[in-house]
Amino acid sequence: MTVVIRAQLSLALRLVDTTTGREVEERGASFFLDGNRLQPMYKGPGIFVFVNIGREDFLMQIDAPGYDKTQVFVNYEELDPRLPMLDVFLMPSEKNRIGGSVLEISGTLSKLQYIEAINLERPIGLFHSVTEKKNVTRMTLLPMRPGGGCRLDSIRYALLSETGERYDCFEVKEQDAPLSIVLKEPFETEHKLNDKIYRIIYGRAGPGGDFSLKVRDDSDHLPYLIHFKVGEDEYFKATDFHLDAGHMDLLKDAAKVIPITEEQSEDSET
């Protein structure tokens, strides 16, 4: 008698450390649905695959050693039906000392939508050019060192402007060559040769406007460019975590982003 076992892919999770932008290497994470522990398959650093739990929206609880407990709402309308992959960003707890102790900025800002940042001293690659052909947007990269590489996973990254005062986010669809990637969406602004590419670290916003952003205390100099959104307005703010850790007024000395349409309007008036 032949026994047929059918397995349906329900969800793939990628756990990402908010302070590094890299996959969480700790494989002892626990996952719960309505108080019941789920048993995913471990597929490498940060990757967990769930099968045969259906595809109905649900709230999952995640407990990973060394990280704050978190909840994530799985909304299948926002996921690829062929490969429902979801990135979950975990914030290290005070007990996590891998890679250095943790520095934190925190506070409250009404209508805060999100908060993220890049470490200005740690670019991972350089911009060369962008081409569009048959609705495919391809970016060519340059390594930080001659003869080196630049590996970008299917995740969001930051491309710093020439002035260093703001950055644009982009998401990788695939890396089709050692120094070539396909973008999910084209850029709205232009970039120049050697503009720097960075990993993004993620903070926590809400509820009630409370926010927290943590980084590893692994250098004597920790210059970051914070990016956040309040209501419909975006801002950038330069900071050094050694100087500014603790309670922070995010809006103080922050630069508001002027939308492209408003910039074009101002240019036409001049």
C-alpha positions in Angstrom: 0.0 0.0 0.0 1.4 3.4 -1.0 1.1 6.2 1.5 1.0 9.7 0.0 2.0 12.5 2.3 1.1 15.9 1.1 2.9 19.0 2.5 1.7 22.5 1.6 4.0 25.5 2.2 2.1 27.8 4.5 4.8 30.4 5.4 8.5 31.1 5.3 9.9 33.5 7.9 13.2 35.3 7.9 14.3 36.6 11.3 16.5 39.6 11.0 18.6 41.3 13.7 17.5 45.0 13.8 20.9 46.2 14.9 22.9 44.6 12.0 20.3 44.0 9.2 21.6 40.4 9.0 19.8 37.1 9.6 19.6 35.9 13.1 22.0 33.0 13.5 20.3 31.7 16.7 18.3 28.7 15.7 16.5 28.1 19.0 13.5 30.4 18.3 10.1 29.4 19.4 6.9 30.2 17.5 3.3 30.2 18.9 -0.2 30.4 17.5 -3.0 30.8 20.0 -0.7 29.6 22.7 0.2 26.4 20.8 3.8 25.9 19.8 4.4 25.5 16.1 7.2 23.2 14.7 8.8 24.9 11.6 11.6 23.4 9.6 15.0 25.2 10.0 16.4 26.1 6.6 19.6 28.0 7.5 20.5 31.2 9.4 17.3 33.1 10.2 15.0 31.0 7.8 12.1 29.0 9.2 9.5 27.2 7.0 6.0 26.3 8.1 3.9 23.7 6.4 0.3 22.5 6.6 -0.9 25.3 8.9 -3.2 26.8 6.3 -3.2 30.2 4.8 -5.6 32.1 7.0 -4.4 35.4 8.5 -3.1 35.0 12.0 -1.1 36.5 14.8 2.2 34.7 15.6 4.2 35.1 18.8 8.0 34.7 18.5 10.5 34.1 21.3 14.1 33.9 20.2 16.9 33.7 22.8 18.7 37.0 23.2 15.9 39.0 21.6 12.8 40.8 22.8 9.6 38.7 22.4 7.6 40.0 19.6 4.3 39.5 17.7 3.8 39.6 14.0 0.5 39.6 12.1 0.6 37.4 9.0 -1.5 39.0 6.3 -1.5 36.7 3.2 -2.8 39.5 0.9 0.5 41.2 1.3 2.6 38.0 0.6 3.6 36.3 -2.7 1.1 33.4 -3.1 3.9 31.2 -4.7 6.4 31.9 -1.9 4.7 33.6 1.1 8.0 35.0 2.7 7.8 37.4 5.6 10.8 39.3 7.2 10.5 39.7 10.9 12.9 42.2 12.6 14.0 41.2 16.1 15.4 43.7 18.6 18.1 42.4 20.9 17.4 42.2 24.6 19.7 43.6 27.2 20.9 40.0 27.8 22.1 39.7 24.3 25.8 40.4 24.1 26.8 38.8 20.8 28.7 41.4 18.8 28.8 44.0 21.6 26.5 45.5 24.2 23.5 47.5 23.2 22.9 51.2 23.0 19.4 52.6 22.7 17.5 55.8 21.9 13.9 56.0 22.9 11.1 58.5 23.4 7.6 59.3 22.3 6.5 61.1 19.2 2.8 61.3 18.2 1.8 59.9 14.8 5.2 58.2 14.3 4.8 55.6 11.6 8.3 53.9 11.6 11.9 54.5 12.5 15.0 53.0 11.0 18.7 54.0 10.4 22.0 53.2 8.7 25.5 53.2 10.1 27.4 55.8 8.1 30.7 54.1 8.6 29.7 50.7 7.3 28.8 50.7 3.6 28.6 47.3 2.0 28.8 48.3 -1.6 28.8 51.1 -4.2 26.3 52.2 -6.8 27.5 52.1 -10.5 24.4 52.5 -12.7 20.8 51.7 -13.3 19.2 50.5 -16.6 15.6 49.7 -17.5 14.7 47.3 -20.2 11.4 45.5 -20.8 10.0 46.7 -17.5 13.1 45.2 -15.7 15.1 47.6 -13.5 18.7 46.4 -13.1 21.3 48.0 -10.8 25.1 47.5 -11.4 27.2 47.5 -8.3 30.8 48.1 -7.3 32.6 46.4 -4.5 34.0 48.4 -1.6 37.5 46.9 -2.4 39.0 46.1 -5.8 38.4 42.5 -6.6 35.8 42.1 -3.8 32.2 41.2 -4.0 28.8 42.7 -3.0 26.2 40.2 -2.0 22.6 41.6 -1.6 19.8 39.3 -0.4 16.1 39.8 -1.2 15.6 42.5 1.4 15.6 46.3 1.7 18.8 48.4 1.5 19.6 52.1 1.6 21.4 54.1 -1.1 22.9 57.2 0.3 22.6 60.5 -1.6 25.8 62.3 -2.7 25.3 64.9 0.0 25.0 62.2 2.7 21.9 63.9 4.1 19.3 61.4 3.1 18.9 58.0 1.5 16.6 56.1 -0.8 15.4 52.6 0.0 15.4 49.8 -2.6 14.4 46.2 -2.5 16.2 43.4 -4.3 14.2 41.0 -6.4 17.2 38.8 -7.3 20.9 39.0 -7.7 21.5 37.8 -11.2 25.3 38.2 -11.3 28.0 38.9 -8.7 27.7 42.7 -9.2 24.2 43.0 -10.7 20.8 43.0 -9.0 17.2 43.3 -10.3 15.1 45.8 -8.3 11.5 45.3 -7.4 10.7 48.9 -8.1 12.7 51.7 -10.0 14.2 54.7 -8.2 12.3 57.9 -8.1 15.5 60.0 -7.8 18.8 59.9 -9.6 22.0 58.6 -8.1 25.6 59.0 -9.0 28.7 56.7 -9.4 30.1 55.6 -6.1 27.0 56.5 -4.0 27.2 54.2 -1.0 24.9 51.2 -0.2 24.1 50.3 3.4 22.2 47.7 5.4 19.1 49.2 7.2 18.6 48.7 10.9 15.0 48.8 12.2 13.5 50.4 15.3 10.1 49.9 16.9 7.4 52.5 16.7 4.2 52.3 18.7 1.8 51.9 20.3 1.0 55.5 21.3 4.0 57.0 19.6 6.6 55.2 21.8 9.7 54.4 19.9 13.0 52.5 20.4 16.1 52.1 18.2 19.0 49.9 19.3 22.5 49.5 17.9 25.5 47.4 18.9 28.1 49.2 21.0 31.0 47.8 18.9 32.9 50.9 18.0 34.3 54.1 19.5 32.4 56.1 16.9 28.8 55.3 16.0 27.5 57.8 13.5 24.0 56.9 12.2 21.5 58.6 9.9 18.0 58.0 11.3 15.0 57.9 8.9 11.5 58.2 10.3 8.0 59.2 9.3 5.5 61.2 11.2 2.0 61.3 9.7 2.7 61.9 6.0 6.0 63.6 6.5 9.5 62.0 6.3 12.6 63.1 8.2 16.3 62.4 8.4 18.4 63.0 11.5 22.2 62.5 12.0 23.2 61.2 15.4 26.0 59.5 17.2 24.8 56.8 19.6 27.7 57.4 22.0 26.6 61.0 22.4 22.8 60.7 22.1 21.8 57.3 23.7 18.9 57.6 26.0 15.8 59.8 25.6 15.7 61.6 22.3 13.6 64.4 20.8 13.5 63.0 17.2 12.2 66.2 15.6 15.0 68.4 17.0 17.6 69.1 14.3 15.8 66.7 11.9 15.5 67.6 8.2 12.1 67.2 6.6 12.0 65.5 3.2 10.6 67.6 0.4 8.5 65.5 -1.9 9.6 65.3 -5.5 6.5 67.1 -6.8 7.2 70.0 -4.4 10.8 70.1 -5.5 9.8 70.3 -9.1 7.3 73.0 -8.4 10.0 75.1 -6.6 12.4 74.6 -9.5 9.8 75.8 -12.0 9.1 78.9 -10.0 12.8 79.9 -10.0 
